[in-house]
């Protein structure tokens, strides 16, 4: 048994226009074609597929048959795919990236990231995105290695042979916290050294850039974790104390699940957020737009504080 033929893109577009317009005549006016040409195109499409797509006898206006409704969904998929292909190729011809690799620090506020990526999707619907979230030197390492075009980092390390351009994009507030029943939660100031006696939860770096270096570690006993969400969970359980971004524990502090520690060894402070990229491999239009978005966010936040 011979299978169906291969319809042309023009036949599918005419079919979709008839469905949208409601009649062959209305489709002809929309396409600037004679009604007879539209009818002939649909008849050829039906012959190609071996199925009637419209019921022309039951009503004055053509109604989709059951087969026509099934074909309609596929025709829309094909037409959308072709439109997306044309848009992507048009962007590439204009110098737009096919994909942007973005790596952000685990300390980046989620609200800022969502704002940037939502706007990015609306501005560049044809550009793909690869997103990584890393701690400490791992964010910079992905940019240095070329696996990400744009990075948002906190700590920066000099690395020979990899010139890095930096753009300030705000800051993130950090504060030491613990569960309410943790021994340090009852300390109001007190003599220095108390925090060193208790397990401190810290994030471990997965890159070689900061190997052997310590950041904010004051306790003699530490638990090193690979991600911030696990650290958050252990803090809530009362297993140790540690520094957390204020935006991540705001609700916990308000609900009393965590308390901000007032200890001499670790105080509330702000860390700079920096957008980075390799100067010898600068990002294209979409990557530059992302950096501008992060800069604008920081400017709005600064204006709100004044």
C-alpha positions as CSV (number, residue, x, y, z in Angstrom):
1,X,0.0,0.0,0.0
2,X,1.4,3.3,-1.1
3,X,1.7,5.9,1.8
4,X,0.7,9.6,1.6
5,X,2.6,12.1,-0.5
6,X,4.6,14.9,0.9
7,X,2.7,18.2,1.1
8,X,4.4,21.5,0.3
9,X,4.8,24.3,2.8
10,X,2.6,26.5,0.6
11,X,-0.2,23.9,0.8
12,X,0.0,23.8,4.5
13,X,0.0,27.6,4.8
14,X,-3.1,27.8,2.6
15,X,-4.8,25.1,4.7
16,X,-4.0,27.0,7.9
17,X,-5.3,30.2,6.4
18,X,-8.6,28.6,5.4
19,X,-9.0,27.4,9.0
20,X,-8.2,30.8,10.5
21,X,-10.2,32.8,8.0
22,X,-13.3,30.5,8.0
23,X,-13.8,30.0,4.3
24,X,-12.0,29.6,1.0
25,X,-13.1,33.1,-0.2
26,X,-11.8,34.8,3.0
27,X,-8.6,32.9,2.8
28,X,-8.2,34.0,-0.8
29,X,-8.6,37.6,0.2
30,X,-6.1,37.3,3.0
31,X,-3.6,35.5,0.7
32,X,-4.4,37.8,-2.3
33,X,-5.3,34.7,-4.4
34,X,-8.5,33.8,-6.3
35,X,-10.9,31.6,-4.4
36,X,-10.6,29.0,-7.1
37,X,-6.8,28.9,-6.6
38,X,-7.3,28.3,-2.8
39,X,-9.8,25.6,-3.5
40,X,-7.5,23.9,-6.0
41,X,-4.6,24.1,-3.5
42,X,-6.7,22.4,-0.8
43,X,-7.9,19.7,-3.2
44,X,-4.3,18.9,-4.2
45,X,-3.3,18.7,-0.5
46,X,-6.2,16.3,0.2
47,X,-5.1,14.2,-2.8
48,X,-1.5,14.2,-1.5
49,X,-2.6,13.0,1.9
50,X,-5.4,10.7,0.7
51,X,-7.8,12.2,3.2
52,X,-10.6,14.8,3.1
53,X,-9.7,17.7,5.3
54,X,-13.0,19.7,5.0
55,X,-16.6,18.7,4.9
56,X,-18.0,20.8,2.1
57,X,-21.5,19.3,2.0
58,X,-22.9,19.5,5.5
59,X,-22.6,23.3,5.8
60,X,-22.2,26.3,3.6
61,X,-18.8,27.0,5.1
62,X,-16.2,24.3,5.0
63,X,-15.8,22.4,8.3
64,X,-12.8,20.4,9.4
65,X,-13.3,16.6,9.2
66,X,-11.9,14.5,12.0
67,X,-8.8,13.9,9.8
68,X,-8.6,17.6,9.2
69,X,-8.5,18.4,12.9
70,X,-5.7,15.8,13.3
71,X,-3.7,17.3,10.4
72,X,-4.3,20.8,11.7
73,X,-2.2,20.3,14.8
74,X,0.7,18.9,12.8
75,X,0.5,21.6,10.1
76,X,0.7,24.3,12.8
77,X,3.8,22.6,14.3
78,X,5.5,22.5,10.9
79,X,4.7,26.1,10.1
80,X,5.9,27.2,13.5
81,X,9.1,25.3,13.1
82,X,9.8,26.9,9.7
83,X,9.1,30.4,11.2
84,X,11.4,29.7,14.1
85,X,14.1,28.5,11.7
86,X,13.8,31.6,9.6
87,X,14.0,33.8,12.7
88,X,17.0,32.0,14.0
89,X,18.8,32.2,10.7
90,X,17.9,35.9,10.3
91,X,19.4,36.5,13.8
92,X,22.6,34.6,12.9
93,X,23.0,36.6,9.7
94,X,22.7,39.7,11.8
95,X,25.4,38.6,14.2
96,X,23.2,37.3,16.9
97,X,24.4,34.3,18.9
98,X,22.7,30.9,18.5
99,X,23.2,30.3,22.2
100,X,24.6,32.1,25.3
101,X,26.4,30.3,28.1
102,X,25.7,32.0,31.5
103,X,27.2,31.0,34.8
104,X,26.1,32.7,38.0
105,X,27.3,32.6,41.6
106,X,25.2,30.6,44.0
107,X,24.9,33.9,45.9
108,X,23.0,35.7,43.0
109,X,19.5,36.6,44.3
110,X,17.0,34.4,42.5
111,X,14.6,37.3,41.9
112,X,17.3,39.1,39.9
113,X,18.1,36.0,37.9
114,X,14.4,35.4,37.0
115,X,14.0,39.0,36.0
116,X,17.0,38.9,33.7
117,X,16.1,35.6,32.1
118,X,12.4,36.4,31.6
119,X,13.3,39.6,29.9
120,X,16.0,37.8,27.9
121,X,13.6,35.2,26.6
122,X,11.2,37.9,25.5
123,X,14.0,40.0,23.8
124,X,15.8,37.0,22.2
125,X,13.3,34.2,21.6
126,X,15.6,32.5,19.0
127,X,18.7,32.4,21.3
128,X,19.3,29.3,23.4
129,X,20.7,29.6,26.9
130,X,23.0,27.3,28.9
131,X,22.8,28.2,32.6
132,X,25.2,27.0,35.4
133,X,25.1,27.9,39.0
134,X,28.5,27.6,40.8
135,X,30.3,28.6,44.0
136,X,33.5,30.6,44.5
137,X,36.1,30.1,41.7
138,X,34.0,27.6,39.6
139,X,32.0,30.5,38.1
140,X,35.2,32.2,36.9
141,X,36.7,28.9,35.7
142,X,33.8,28.2,33.3
143,X,34.3,31.7,31.7
144,X,38.1,31.2,31.6
145,X,37.7,27.8,29.9
146,X,35.3,29.2,27.3
147,X,32.4,27.0,28.5
148,X,30.4,30.1,29.4
149,X,30.5,33.5,27.7
150,X,29.2,35.5,30.6
151,X,29.7,35.0,34.3
152,X,28.4,36.6,37.5
153,X,31.0,36.0,40.2
154,X,31.8,37.2,43.7
155,X,35.4,36.3,44.4
156,X,37.9,36.9,41.5
157,X,41.3,35.3,41.0
158,X,44.1,36.4,38.7
159,X,44.9,33.8,36.1
160,X,47.7,34.2,33.6
161,X,46.8,34.0,29.9
162,X,43.1,34.6,30.5
163,X,42.3,38.4,30.4
164,X,39.0,39.0,32.2
165,X,36.9,42.1,31.8
166,X,34.8,43.0,34.9
167,X,31.6,45.0,35.2
168,X,30.1,45.8,38.6
169,X,26.5,44.6,38.9
170,X,25.6,45.2,42.5
171,X,26.2,43.4,45.8
172,X,24.7,40.7,48.0
173,X,24.2,41.0,51.7
174,X,25.7,38.1,53.8
175,X,25.0,37.4,57.4
176,X,25.9,34.6,59.9
177,X,22.8,32.5,61.0
178,X,22.0,29.4,63.0
179,X,18.9,27.6,64.3
180,X,17.2,29.2,67.4
181,X,18.3,26.3,69.6
182,X,22.0,26.5,68.5
183,X,24.3,27.5,71.3
184,X,25.5,30.5,69.4
185,X,22.0,31.8,69.0
186,X,21.9,32.9,72.6
187,X,25.2,34.8,72.4
188,X,24.9,38.5,72.2
189,X,28.4,39.7,71.3
190,X,30.3,37.9,74.0
191,X,34.0,37.2,74.1
192,X,35.7,36.4,70.8
193,X,36.3,32.7,70.0
194,X,33.0,31.2,70.8
195,X,32.2,30.6,67.1
196,X,35.4,28.6,66.7
197,X,34.1,25.9,69.1
198,X,31.1,25.0,66.9
199,X,30.9,23.3,63.5
200,X,30.8,25.9,60.7
201,X,29.1,25.0,57.4
202,X,31.0,26.2,54.4
203,X,30.7,25.9,50.6
204,X,33.5,24.0,49.0
205,X,35.0,25.2,45.7
206,X,34.8,22.8,42.8
207,X,37.5,24.6,40.8
208,X,41.3,24.7,41.1
209,X,41.3,28.5,41.2
210,X,41.0,28.8,45.0
211,X,42.5,25.5,46.0
212,X,44.0,25.7,49.5
213,X,42.4,29.1,50.2
214,X,39.8,29.8,53.0
215,X,37.0,32.3,52.7
216,X,35.2,33.3,55.9
217,X,36.2,30.2,57.7
218,X,36.8,30.8,61.4
219,X,35.9,27.5,63.1
220,X,38.4,24.8,63.8
221,X,35.8,22.2,62.7
222,X,34.1,22.6,59.4
223,X,31.6,20.7,57.2
224,X,32.2,21.4,53.5
225,X,29.2,21.2,51.3
226,X,28.8,21.3,47.5
227,X,25.7,23.5,47.3
228,X,23.9,26.3,49.1
229,X,20.5,24.5,49.4
230,X,22.1,21.7,51.4
231,X,23.8,24.2,53.6
232,X,20.4,25.9,54.2
233,X,18.8,22.6,55.1
234,X,21.5,21.7,57.6
235,X,21.3,25.2,59.2
236,X,17.6,24.8,59.7
237,X,18.2,21.4,61.3
238,X,20.6,23.0,63.8
239,X,23.7,21.2,62.4
240,X,26.3,24.0,62.6
241,X,26.2,27.7,61.8
242,X,27.3,29.6,58.7
243,X,27.0,32.6,56.5
244,X,24.0,32.9,54.1
245,X,22.8,35.4,51.6
246,X,20.2,37.6,53.3
247,X,17.7,37.1,50.5
248,X,17.7,33.3,51.0
249,X,17.0,33.4,54.8
250,X,14.7,36.4,55.0
251,X,11.6,34.3,55.4
252,X,13.3,32.0,57.9
253,X,14.4,34.9,60.0
254,X,10.9,36.4,60.0
255,X,9.4,33.1,61.0
256,X,12.0,32.3,63.7
257,X,13.3,29.3,62.0
258,X,16.8,30.9,61.9
259,X,18.3,33.8,63.9
260,X,21.0,36.2,62.8
261,X,24.1,35.7,64.9
262,X,25.9,38.6,66.7
263,X,29.4,37.3,67.1
264,X,32.7,39.1,66.7
265,X,34.2,36.5,64.4
266,X,31.6,36.8,61.6
267,X,29.6,39.9,61.0
268,X,27.0,41.0,58.5
269,X,28.7,42.2,55.4
270,X,28.2,42.8,51.7
271,X,30.0,41.1,48.8
272,X,30.3,42.6,45.3
273,X,28.7,40.9,42.4
274,X,30.7,41.2,39.2
275,X,29.9,40.3,35.6
276,X,32.9,38.8,33.8
277,X,33.8,37.8,30.3
278,X,37.0,37.1,28.4
279,X,38.3,40.2,26.6
280,X,39.6,38.0,23.8
281,X,36.2,36.3,23.4
282,X,33.7,39.1,24.1
283,X,30.0,38.2,24.2
284,X,27.7,38.9,21.2
285,X,24.6,41.2,21.2
286,X,22.5,38.8,23.4
287,X,25.3,38.3,26.0
288,X,26.0,42.1,26.1
289,X,22.3,42.7,26.6
290,X,22.3,40.3,29.6
291,X,25.2,42.2,31.3
292,X,23.3,45.5,30.7
293,X,20.2,44.0,32.4
294,X,22.2,43.1,35.5
295,X,23.8,46.5,35.6
296,X,20.3,48.2,35.3
297,X,19.1,46.0,38.2
298,X,22.0,47.1,40.4
299,X,21.3,50.8,39.5
300,X,17.6,50.5,40.4
301,X,18.5,48.8,43.7
302,X,21.1,51.6,44.5
303,X,18.5,54.3,43.7
304,X,15.9,52.6,46.0
305,X,18.4,52.7,48.9
306,X,19.0,56.5,48.6
